[in-house]
Amino acid sequence: MGTRILISVDLLDSNLYKTNPTFTSVNEVVEFTRPLKIIGLGYFTFDRHYHDNSRFSLTNSGKWIEHYWRKKLYENAIFEKDTSKFVSGHVFWNWLQREPVYSAAADYGIDHGITFIEKHDNYYDFLHFGALNNDSVDNDYLIDKPFQLNQFISIFKYKMRHLIEVAEKYKIHVPPDAHSAHAMKNNNLNDRTSNSDLRDLFSKRDVSRIYLGDDHKKTWLTRREFDMMVLLTQGFSTSDAAIRLGISNNAINKYIKNIKDKLDCKTLCELGYVTGKLIAKNSHPFSFKIPD
């Protein structure tokens, strides 16, 4: 990926907001996230926080993120606290202490949202989705959305990986500050899948691969490989999977070998465990249909 440049910056320096990838990539993120408006979520920011207190962001709201950094709102933001206390999951914004960050965001029309948290070995990803001047979006509306938004996250990380790689090279180091502790309510709601809210969104994005990210050496699976693994984890034999997918047993065996190599698995049992975790996370960025 090349050398990473850790930048310790003056957050009041206007040059930062003209040259850093967080801000020079805004238009591209705006265009990519435009379909989110179909479901009333016009605001999106992807934050990656490393354990050394460096970070980068990709956002469709550059003016808000510039304000957030210039005013050092990170000193009071819940997701800037001790990240080691976070676990993977999602949290609705109205569960959180609102002042002063959410009042400031409201001045930019941002309110009523949800944040997804992904815990990795060396960093945490926070993916924020919010409404823009849309009072019809609330928890009752959002509670049906985590499954589809997880799909969007996987699409975003795959399709926008070039931006992620560039931003990672120029991540910013924010000096640590003393933060007060904040309690966050446990997320124990079950994800529920609505039928078609994001059908248009996914139809606008050519998705033929599942991108597995840093946890799996940035590799990917094809749609056919993933469909096959779904069948195997559901208990189908390789012969049955071949019939249902309309391919030969030899092709199935080649798929299995390729996937084992990609996921660094030695046995079919180990492969089943790893794939089961992927499915449980809803990380596949496409809807798959296996013919009866």
SULKA-V79310 format. One record per residue. N is the residue number from 1. PSI is psi as a letter, one per 40 degrees, with the letter a starting at -180 (999 if undefined). NEAR is the number of other ideal C-beta (glycine too) atoms within 8 Angstrom. D_LAST is the distance of its C-alpha to the last C-alpha in Angstrom with 1 decimal. Layout:
N:PSI:NEAR:D_LAST / N:PSI:NEAR:D_LAST
//
This chain:
1:e:5:43.3 / 2:i:4:47.1 / 3:h:4:49.8 / 4:h:8:49.2 / 5:h:7:52.1 / 6:h:8:52.8 / 7:h:9:54.7 / 8:h:6:57.0 / 9:i:8:57.8 / 10:h:5:60.0 / 11:e:9:57.6 / 12:e:5:60.2 / 13:h:7:60.4 / 14:d:6:59.2 / 15:d:6:58.4 / 16:d:12:55.5 / 17:e:9:53.7 / 18:d:8:54.4 / 19:d:7:53.2 / 20:i:11:50.7 / 21:d:12:47.1 / 22:d:14:46.1 / 23:d:13:48.0 / 24:e:8:47.9 / 25:e:12:44.0 / 26:d:12:43.9 / 27:d:6:43.3 / 28:d:9:40.3 / 29:d:14:38.8 / 30:d:9:39.6 / 31:d:7:37.7 / 32:d:9:34.6 / 33:e:10:34.5 / 34:d:7:35.3 / 35:e:10:31.8 / 36:d:12:32.3 / 37:d:8:34.8 / 38:d:9:31.9 / 39:e:10:31.6 / 40:e:10:35.3 / 41:g:13:35.6 / 42:e:11:38.1 / 43:h:14:39.5 / 44:h:15:38.0 / 45:h:12:39.7 / 46:h:13:38.5 / 47:h:12:41.2 / 48:h:15:41.3 / 49:h:13:44.1 / 50:i:10:45.3 / 51:e:6:47.2 / 52:e:6:50.4 / 53:e:10:50.3 / 54:i:11:49.4 / 55:i:11:46.6 / 56:i:13:45.2 / 57:i:11:43.4 / 58:h:13:41.3 / 59:i:13:41.6 / 60:e:11:41.4 / 61:g:12:44.6 / 62:d:11:47.3 / 63:d:7:50.2 / 64:d:12:48.9 / 65:d:13:48.4 / 66:d:10:51.8 / 67:d:11:53.3 / 68:d:12:51.5 / 69:d:10:53.1 / 70:d:8:56.4 / 71:e:7:57.0 / 72:f:7:55.7 / 73:e:12:53.3 / 74:d:9:51.4 / 75:e:8:54.3 / 76:e:9:53.0 / 77:h:10:49.2 / 78:d:9:47.1 / 79:e:11:44.8 / 80:e:9:47.9 / 81:a:10:49.0 / 82:g:6:48.6 / 83:e:9:45.0 / 84:e:4:44.9 / 85:e:5:44.4 / 86:i:8:41.1 / 87:i:5:37.7 / 88:i:6:34.4 / 89:a:7:33.0 / 90:i:10:33.9 / 91:h:12:36.9 / 92:i:9:37.8 / 93:d:13:41.1 / 94:e:8:42.7 / 95:e:7:42.6 / 96:i:10:45.1 / 97:h:5:48.8 / 98:d:8:49.2 / 99:i:7:52.7 / 100:e:7:53.7 / 101:d:12:50.6 / 102:d:11:48.5 / 103:d:9:51.6 / 104:d:12:52.2 / 105:d:11:48.6 / 106:d:9:48.9 / 107:d:6:51.8 / 108:e:10:49.2 / 109:e:7:47.0 / 110:h:12:44.5 / 111:i:10:43.5 / 112:g:11:40.6 / 113:a:15:38.2 / 114:i:14:36.2 / 115:h:12:36.7 / 116:h:14:34.2 / 117:h:14:35.8 / 118:h:10:34.6 / 119:h:7:36.8 / 120:i:9:37.3 / 121:d:5:39.9 / 122:e:5:42.5 / 123:i:9:41.6 / 124:h:11:39.9 / 125:h:12:37.8 / 126:h:13:38.3 / 127:h:14:36.2 / 128:h:12:37.8 / 129:h:12:36.2 / 130:i:15:38.6 / 131:i:14:39.3 / 132:h:8:42.1 / 133:f:5:44.3 / 134:g:9:41.5 / 135:e:7:42.5 / 136:e:6:39.2 / 137:h:11:37.4 / 138:a:9:38.0 / 139:d:7:36.4 / 140:d:5:34.6 / 141:d:10:33.0 / 142:d:12:32.4 / 143:d:9:30.8 / 144:e:8:27.4 / 145:e:13:27.7 / 146:d:11:27.7 / 147:d:10:24.0 / 148:d:13:24.2 / 149:d:13:27.7 / 150:d:13:26.6 / 151:d:15:24.2 / 152:d:12:27.2 / 153:d:11:29.4 / 154:d:13:27.2 / 155:d:12:27.2 / 156:d:12:30.9 / 157:d:11:31.7 / 158:d:13:29.9 / 159:d:9:31.1 / 160:f:12:34.6 / 161:d:10:35.3 / 162:d:6:38.2 / 163:d:12:39.9 / 164:d:12:39.3 / 165:d:9:40.9 / 166:d:10:43.9 / 167:d:15:44.4 / 168:d:11:44.2 / 169:d:12:47.1 / 170:f:11:49.2 / 171:i:15:48.3 / 172:h:13:51.1 / 173:h:11:52.9 / 174:h:9:54.0 / 175:h:6:56.9 / 176:i:4:56.0 / 177:i:5:57.6 / 178:h:3:58.2 / 179:i:9:55.5 / 180:i:4:55.6 / 181:i:6:52.8 / 182:i:8:50.2 / 183:i:4:47.9 / 184:h:8:44.3 / 185:i:6:42.3 / 186:i:4:39.4 / 187:h:7:35.9 / 188:f:3:34.1 / 189:i:5:31.9 / 190:h:3:28.1 / 191:h:8:26.1 / 192:i:7:24.2 / 193:h:7:21.8 / 194:i:8:22.6 / 195:d:4:20.2 / 196:e:5:21.7 / 197:d:10:25.2 / 198:e:12:24.8 / 199:d:7:22.3 / 200:d:8:25.4 / 201:d:13:26.7 / 202:d:13:23.7 / 203:d:6:23.5 / 204:e:6:27.1 / 205:h:9:26.6 / 206:h:3:25.2 / 207:h:10:23.3 / 208:e:6:21.7 / 209:i:10:22.9 / 210:h:14:23.2 / 211:h:11:26.9 / 212:e:14:27.8 / 213:a:7:31.5 / 214:d:7:34.6 / 215:e:6:33.2 / 216:f:10:31.4 / 217:f:6:34.0 / 218:f:8:32.7 / 219:a:8:29.9 / 220:i:9:26.4 / 221:i:12:22.9 / 222:i:8:20.9 / 223:d:11:17.6 / 224:d:9:15.9 / 225:d:11:17.9 / 226:d:12:17.1 / 227:d:11:13.3 / 228:d:13:13.9 / 229:d:13:16.3 / 230:d:12:14.1 / 231:d:13:11.7 / 232:d:13:15.1 / 233:e:10:16.6 / 234:e:6:13.9 / 235:e:4:15.0 / 236:i:9:12.7 / 237:i:5:15.1 / 238:d:11:15.8 / 239:d:8:14.8 / 240:d:9:11.2 / 241:d:13:11.1 / 242:d:12:12.6 / 243:d:7:10.1 / 244:d:10:7.0 / 245:e:12:9.7 / 246:f:5:11.2 / 247:i:7:14.5 / 248:i:6:17.1 / 249:d:8:18.2 / 250:d:6:21.4 / 251:d:9:19.7 / 252:d:15:18.0 / 253:d:9:21.5 / 254:d:8:23.1 / 255:d:11:20.9 / 256:d:12:21.8 / 257:d:8:25.5 / 258:d:9:25.6 / 259:d:14:24.2 / 260:d:12:26.6 / 261:d:7:29.4 / 262:d:11:28.6 / 263:e:12:28.3 / 264:f:7:31.2 / 265:h:9:29.4 / 266:d:4:30.7 / 267:i:6:28.2 / 268:d:8:24.4 / 269:d:6:25.3 / 270:d:9:27.3 / 271:d:14:24.5 / 272:d:10:22.1 / 273:d:8:24.8 / 274:d:10:25.5 / 275:d:14:21.9 / 276:d:9:21.5 / 277:d:8:24.6 / 278:d:11:23.4 / 279:d:12:20.2 / 280:d:6:22.6 / 281:e:8:24.8 / 282:f:10:22.2 / 283:e:10:23.7 / 284:h:11:20.8 / 285:e:13:22.1 / 286:i:10:18.9 / 287:h:5:15.8 / 288:i:9:12.7 / 289:h:4:9.2 / 290:h:9:6.5 / 291:i:5:3.8 / 292:999:2:0.0
//
